[in-house]
Amino acid sequence: MTAVEQFQTLRPHLFGLAYRALGSRADAEDVVQDAFLRWQSVDEQVESPKAYLTTIVSRLALDQLKSARRKREEYVGVWLPEPVMTGASPEDTVEMAESLSTAFLFVLEALGPEERVAFLLHDVFAYEYAEIAETLQTSEANARQLVSRARKHVRDRRPKFKVDPAQHRDVLQAFHGAAMRNDVGTLTGLLRQDAVLYSDGGGKASAAVNPVYGADRVARFFAGIAKKATAEVGWKIEDSGGVPSLLLSDQGAVVTLITFDLDEDGRIATVLVHRNPDKLPS
């Protein structure tokens, strides 16, 4: 197998790691392309191409994360990870698909760069602490601490439980129907009392600049949007990041993508609204 063929075989894995680390398809593609250029310049025989390339991608992603923090401080409104439509993903297991959800990646945004990369390598991609330590150029003990802190944060913010996809779709359809009817009572009942909505317009589309807190306010937010919707706005449900999501389109172009994160009781805990056209599927 040639070096190029080896890289192409590993490309889905490398993109999956870079995307989860960065929350941006474009940035992930840039990292993978940079890794490919470095791979082509390698002269010596590499014993494990996967380990070698994973290290390169991890370090490149780490550098990107550090610089991205400064950029996101200047971002207009809330910055949400870019959604990836599941049909375009190479993931082939339920566990891997779950780690693609926008809600999951949004929780990771609060982690430090080293914590995020260490957590992904260990808890998502099943790398050993010794391998993570070598990749991050730190001690094995520190690698364990990084993963432990990150894991605690993720569990505190997003407890792990299974939501049936059919139930998720039912909630999505019920919420949309209630919004179209301006039924604030039903909307409120579908939401947890402490539900929160984050909306990302990036200064390029109308969006709530600050988070919207509380079931009543979130319900009224959507009821207000529904009042302004025209008959030409279409909607459909498609999987985004491994979960059913609501896509709204105007004249054939997607203008909004909405994902819900449900709690263990099937109530909506978090609503993520993508409006930035640069992040929407074409």
VEXPARO-809096 format. One record per residue (C-alpha): residue number from 1; residue in one letter; x, y, z. Coordinates in steps of 0.1 Angstrom, whole numbers. Layout:
BEGIN
{i NUM, aa A, X X, Y Y, Z Z}
...
***
This chain:
BEGIN
{i 1, aa M, X 0, Y 0, Z 0}
{i 2, aa T, X 14, Y 34, Z -10}
{i 3, aa A, X 17, Y 63, Z 15}
{i 4, aa V, X -12, Y 81, Z -2}
{i 5, aa E, X -34, Y 50, Z 0}
{i 6, aa Q, X -25, Y 46, Z 37}
{i 7, aa F, X -35, Y 81, Z 44}
{i 8, aa Q, X -68, Y 78, Z 25}
{i 9, aa T, X -77, Y 47, Z 45}
{i 10, aa L, X -71, Y 67, Z 78}
{i 11, aa R, X -87, Y 99, Z 66}
{i 12, aa P, X -122, Y 92, Z 81}
{i 13, aa H, X -105, Y 86, Z 115}
{i 14, aa L, X -83, Y 117, Z 113}
{i 15, aa F, X -112, Y 139, Z 102}
{i 16, aa G, X -134, Y 125, Z 130}
{i 17, aa L, X -108, Y 134, Z 156}
{i 18, aa A, X -101, Y 169, Z 141}
{i 19, aa Y, X -138, Y 177, Z 138}
{i 20, aa R, X -146, Y 167, Z 174}
{i 21, aa A, X -116, Y 187, Z 186}
{i 22, aa L, X -124, Y 219, Z 166}
{i 23, aa G, X -162, Y 218, Z 161}
{i 24, aa S, X -157, Y 231, Z 125}
{i 25, aa R, X -157, Y 211, Z 93}
{i 26, aa A, X -136, Y 236, Z 75}
{i 27, aa D, X -110, Y 238, Z 102}
{i 28, aa A, X -109, Y 200, Z 105}
{i 29, aa E, X -104, Y 197, Z 68}
{i 30, aa D, X -75, Y 222, Z 70}
{i 31, aa V, X -59, Y 201, Z 98}
{i 32, aa V, X -62, Y 169, Z 78}
{i 33, aa Q, X -48, Y 185, Z 47}
{i 34, aa D, X -19, Y 198, Z 67}
{i 35, aa A, X -13, Y 164, Z 81}
{i 36, aa F, X -13, Y 149, Z 46}
{i 37, aa L, X 13, Y 173, Z 35}
{i 38, aa R, X 35, Y 164, Z 64}
{i 39, aa W, X 29, Y 127, Z 58}
{i 40, aa Q, X 41, Y 131, Z 22}
{i 41, aa S, X 74, Y 146, Z 34}
{i 42, aa V, X 82, Y 118, Z 58}
{i 43, aa D, X 113, Y 99, Z 47}
{i 44, aa E, X 117, Y 72, Z 74}
{i 45, aa Q, X 97, Y 41, Z 77}
{i 46, aa V, X 68, Y 46, Z 101}
{i 47, aa E, X 59, Y 16, Z 122}
{i 48, aa S, X 23, Y 27, Z 129}
{i 49, aa P, X 9, Y 52, Z 104}
{i 50, aa K, X -23, Y 55, Z 124}
{i 51, aa A, X -5, Y 64, Z 157}
{i 52, aa Y, X 19, Y 87, Z 138}
{i 53, aa L, X -9, Y 106, Z 120}
{i 54, aa T, X -31, Y 107, Z 150}
{i 55, aa T, X -3, Y 125, Z 169}
{i 56, aa I, X 1, Y 150, Z 141}
{i 57, aa V, X -36, Y 157, Z 138}
{i 58, aa S, X -39, Y 160, Z 176}
{i 59, aa R, X -11, Y 185, Z 179}
{i 60, aa L, X -23, Y 205, Z 149}
{i 61, aa A, X -58, Y 206, Z 164}
{i 62, aa L, X -43, Y 217, Z 197}
{i 63, aa D, X -27, Y 246, Z 181}
{i 64, aa Q, X -59, Y 255, Z 163}
{i 65, aa L, X -79, Y 254, Z 195}
{i 66, aa K, X -55, Y 278, Z 212}
{i 67, aa S, X -58, Y 304, Z 184}
{i 68, aa A, X -96, Y 298, Z 180}
{i 69, aa R, X -103, Y 309, Z 216}
{i 70, aa R, X -91, Y 344, Z 207}
{i 71, aa K, X -112, Y 345, Z 175}
{i 72, aa R, X -143, Y 333, Z 194}
{i 73, aa E, X -140, Y 361, Z 219}
{i 74, aa E, X -146, Y 385, Z 190}
{i 75, aa Y, X -175, Y 364, Z 176}
{i 76, aa V, X -209, Y 381, Z 174}
{i 77, aa G, X -232, Y 364, Z 199}
{i 78, aa V, X -230, Y 327, Z 209}
{i 79, aa W, X -205, Y 305, Z 190}
{i 80, aa L, X -220, Y 270, Z 184}
{i 81, aa P, X -200, Y 241, Z 169}
{i 82, aa E, X -208, Y 236, Z 132}
{i 83, aa P, X -233, Y 208, Z 127}
{i 84, aa V, X -224, Y 178, Z 105}
{i 85, aa M, X -251, Y 159, Z 87}
{i 86, aa T, X -249, Y 123, Z 98}
{i 87, aa G, X -253, Y 110, Z 63}
{i 88, aa A, X -220, Y 126, Z 54}
{i 89, aa S, X -202, Y 111, Z 84}
{i 90, aa P, X -180, Y 80, Z 83}
{i 91, aa E, X -190, Y 70, Z 118}
{i 92, aa D, X -204, Y 34, Z 120}
{i 93, aa T, X -212, Y 29, Z 156}
{i 94, aa V, X -238, Y 44, Z 179}
{i 95, aa E, X -212, Y 54, Z 205}
{i 96, aa M, X -191, Y 73, Z 179}
{i 97, aa A, X -222, Y 89, Z 164}
{i 98, aa E, X -232, Y 102, Z 199}
{i 99, aa S, X -200, Y 121, Z 202}
{i 100, aa L, X -208, Y 140, Z 170}
{i 101, aa S, X -239, Y 157, Z 184}
{i 102, aa T, X -237, Y 195, Z 185}
{i 103, aa A, X -249, Y 194, Z 221}
{i 104, aa F, X -220, Y 172, Z 231}
{i 105, aa L, X -194, Y 193, Z 212}
{i 106, aa F, X -209, Y 225, Z 228}
{i 107, aa V, X -202, Y 210, Z 262}
{i 108, aa L, X -166, Y 204, Z 252}
{i 109, aa E, X -162, Y 241, Z 243}
{i 110, aa A, X -157, Y 249, Z 280}
{i 111, aa L, X -127, Y 226, Z 283}
{i 112, aa G, X -91, Y 238, Z 279}
{i 113, aa P, X -74, Y 227, Z 247}
{i 114, aa E, X -53, Y 200, Z 263}
{i 115, aa E, X -83, Y 187, Z 283}
{i 116, aa R, X -104, Y 185, Z 252}
{i 117, aa V, X -79, Y 166, Z 231}
{i 118, aa A, X -69, Y 142, Z 259}
{i 119, aa F, X -106, Y 135, Z 266}
{i 120, aa L, X -114, Y 128, Z 230}
{i 121, aa L, X -84, Y 105, Z 225}
{i 122, aa H, X -92, Y 85, Z 257}
{i 123, aa D, X -129, Y 84, Z 261}
{i 124, aa V, X -140, Y 86, Z 224}
{i 125, aa F, X -111, Y 70, Z 205}
{i 126, aa A, X -99, Y 46, Z 233}
{i 127, aa Y, X -62, Y 56, Z 233}
{i 128, aa E, X -41, Y 46, Z 263}
{i 129, aa Y, X -28, Y 73, Z 287}
{i 130, aa A, X 8, Y 66, Z 277}
{i 131, aa E, X -1, Y 73, Z 241}
{i 132, aa I, X -19, Y 105, Z 251}
{i 133, aa A, X 10, Y 116, Z 272}
{i 134, aa E, X 34, Y 111, Z 242}
{i 135, aa T, X 10, Y 130, Z 219}
{i 136, aa L, X 6, Y 159, Z 242}
{i 137, aa Q, X 42, Y 158, Z 252}
{i 138, aa T, X 34, Y 156, Z 289}
{i 139, aa S, X 36, Y 130, Z 317}
{i 140, aa E, X 13, Y 100, Z 319}
{i 141, aa A, X 1, Y 113, Z 353}
{i 142, aa N, X -8, Y 147, Z 338}
{i 143, aa A, X -26, Y 129, Z 309}
{i 144, aa R, X -48, Y 111, Z 335}
{i 145, aa Q, X -56, Y 143, Z 353}
{i 146, aa L, X -65, Y 160, Z 321}
{i 147, aa V, X -89, Y 133, Z 311}
{i 148, aa S, X -104, Y 131, Z 347}
{i 149, aa R, X -111, Y 168, Z 348}
{i 150, aa A, X -126, Y 168, Z 314}
{i 151, aa R, X -148, Y 137, Z 321}
{i 152, aa K, X -162, Y 153, Z 353}
{i 153, aa H, X -171, Y 184, Z 334}
{i 154, aa V, X -189, Y 165, Z 307}
{i 155, aa R, X -208, Y 143, Z 331}
{i 156, aa D, X -218, Y 174, Z 352}
{i 157, aa R, X -230, Y 192, Z 321}
{i 158, aa R, X -244, Y 163, Z 301}
{i 159, aa P, X -252, Y 131, Z 321}
{i 160, aa K, X -249, Y 100, Z 299}
{i 161, aa F, X -282, Y 82, Z 290}
{i 162, aa K, X -298, Y 69, Z 259}
{i 163, aa V, X -327, Y 87, Z 241}
{i 164, aa D, X -347, Y 66, Z 217}
{i 165, aa P, X -344, Y 82, Z 182}
{i 166, aa A, X -381, Y 77, Z 176}
{i 167, aa Q, X -390, Y 95, Z 208}
{i 168, aa H, X -366, Y 123, Z 198}
{i 169, aa R, X -384, Y 127, Z 165}
{i 170, aa D, X -418, Y 127, Z 182}
{i 171, aa V, X -407, Y 155, Z 206}
{i 172, aa L, X -393, Y 174, Z 176}
{i 173, aa Q, X -425, Y 171, Z 156}
{i 174, aa A, X -447, Y 180, Z 187}
{i 175, aa F, X -426, Y 211, Z 194}
{i 176, aa H, X -427, Y 223, Z 158}
{i 177, aa G, X -465, Y 217, Z 156}
{i 178, aa A, X -471, Y 236, Z 188}
{i 179, aa A, X -449, Y 265, Z 176}
{i 180, aa M, X -468, Y 267, Z 143}
{i 181, aa R, X -501, Y 269, Z 163}
{i 182, aa N, X -486, Y 295, Z 187}
{i 183, aa D, X -494, Y 270, Z 215}
{i 184, aa V, X -472, Y 284, Z 243}
{i 185, aa G, X -487, Y 260, Z 269}
{i 186, aa T, X -478, Y 229, Z 249}
{i 187, aa L, X -443, Y 243, Z 241}
{i 188, aa T, X -436, Y 250, Z 278}
{i 189, aa G, X -448, Y 215, Z 287}
{i 190, aa L, X -422, Y 199, Z 263}
{i 191, aa L, X -394, Y 219, Z 279}
{i 192, aa R, X -376, Y 214, Z 312}
{i 193, aa Q, X -382, Y 244, Z 335}
{i 194, aa D, X -345, Y 252, Z 334}
{i 195, aa A, X -342, Y 248, Z 297}
{i 196, aa V, X -318, Y 271, Z 279}
{i 197, aa L, X -316, Y 282, Z 242}
{i 198, aa Y, X -285, Y 292, Z 224}
{i 199, aa S, X -287, Y 308, Z 190}
{i 200, aa D, X -258, Y 313, Z 166}
{i 201, aa G, X -262, Y 339, Z 138}
{i 202, aa G, X -226, Y 350, Z 137}
{i 203, aa G, X -236, Y 385, Z 129}
{i 204, aa K, X -248, Y 373, Z 95}
{i 205, aa A, X -284, Y 363, Z 104}
{i 206, aa S, X -308, Y 374, Z 130}
{i 207, aa A, X -303, Y 355, Z 163}
{i 208, aa A, X -306, Y 359, Z 200}
{i 209, aa V, X -272, Y 374, Z 210}
{i 210, aa N, X -275, Y 361, Z 246}
{i 211, aa P, X -288, Y 327, Z 258}
{i 212, aa V, X -325, Y 325, Z 265}
{i 213, aa Y, X -332, Y 309, Z 300}
{i 214, aa G, X -363, Y 292, Z 313}
{i 215, aa A, X -391, Y 271, Z 297}
{i 216, aa D, X -415, Y 300, Z 294}
{i 217, aa R, X -391, Y 323, Z 277}
{i 218, aa V, X -379, Y 297, Z 253}
{i 219, aa A, X -414, Y 287, Z 244}
{i 220, aa R, X -423, Y 324, Z 237}
{i 221, aa F, X -392, Y 328, Z 217}
{i 222, aa F, X -403, Y 301, Z 193}
{i 223, aa A, X -439, Y 312, Z 193}
{i 224, aa G, X -427, Y 347, Z 182}
{i 225, aa I, X -406, Y 332, Z 154}
{i 226, aa A, X -435, Y 311, Z 142}
{i 227, aa K, X -457, Y 342, Z 139}
{i 228, aa K, X -432, Y 358, Z 115}
{i 229, aa A, X -428, Y 326, Z 94}
{i 230, aa T, X -443, Y 328, Z 59}
{i 231, aa A, X -461, Y 300, Z 41}
{i 232, aa E, X -430, Y 295, Z 18}
{i 233, aa V, X -409, Y 283, Z 47}
{i 234, aa G, X -406, Y 246, Z 46}
{i 235, aa W, X -394, Y 222, Z 72}
{i 236, aa K, X -381, Y 186, Z 75}
{i 237, aa I, X -364, Y 164, Z 100}
{i 238, aa E, X -330, Y 150, Z 92}
{i 239, aa D, X -302, Y 135, Z 114}
{i 240, aa S, X -275, Y 160, Z 123}
{i 241, aa G, X -247, Y 150, Z 145}
{i 242, aa G, X -264, Y 116, Z 151}
{i 243, aa V, X -297, Y 131, Z 164}
{i 244, aa P, X -329, Y 141, Z 146}
{i 245, aa S, X -328, Y 179, Z 139}
{i 246, aa L, X -353, Y 203, Z 124}
{i 247, aa L, X -342, Y 221, Z 92}
{i 248, aa L, X -361, Y 251, Z 80}
{i 249, aa S, X -357, Y 263, Z 44}
{i 250, aa D, X -368, Y 293, Z 24}
{i 251, aa Q, X -369, Y 290, Z -14}
{i 252, aa G, X -350, Y 257, Z -12}
{i 253, aa A, X -321, Y 270, Z 9}
{i 254, aa V, X -316, Y 259, Z 45}
{i 255, aa V, X -319, Y 290, Z 68}
{i 256, aa T, X -321, Y 274, Z 102}
{i 257, aa L, X -311, Y 242, Z 118}
{i 258, aa I, X -324, Y 234, Z 153}
{i 259, aa T, X -313, Y 206, Z 175}
{i 260, aa F, X -327, Y 196, Z 209}
{i 261, aa D, X -309, Y 179, Z 237}
{i 262, aa L, X -333, Y 158, Z 258}
{i 263, aa D, X -330, Y 148, Z 294}
{i 264, aa E, X -337, Y 113, Z 308}
{i 265, aa D, X -374, Y 121, Z 311}
{i 266, aa G, X -377, Y 131, Z 274}
{i 267, aa R, X -380, Y 168, Z 281}
{i 268, aa I, X -360, Y 194, Z 261}
{i 269, aa A, X -331, Y 206, Z 282}
{i 270, aa T, X -311, Y 225, Z 256}
{i 271, aa V, X -320, Y 241, Z 223}
{i 272, aa L, X -293, Y 249, Z 198}
{i 273, aa V, X -304, Y 272, Z 169}
{i 274, aa H, X -280, Y 275, Z 140}
{i 275, aa R, X -286, Y 306, Z 118}
{i 276, aa N, X -251, Y 315, Z 106}
{i 277, aa P, X -252, Y 307, Z 68}
{i 278, aa D, X -216, Y 297, Z 69}
{i 279, aa K, X -224, Y 267, Z 92}
{i 280, aa L, X -256, Y 255, Z 75}
{i 281, aa P, X -258, Y 226, Z 52}
{i 282, aa S, X -262, Y 235, Z 15}
***
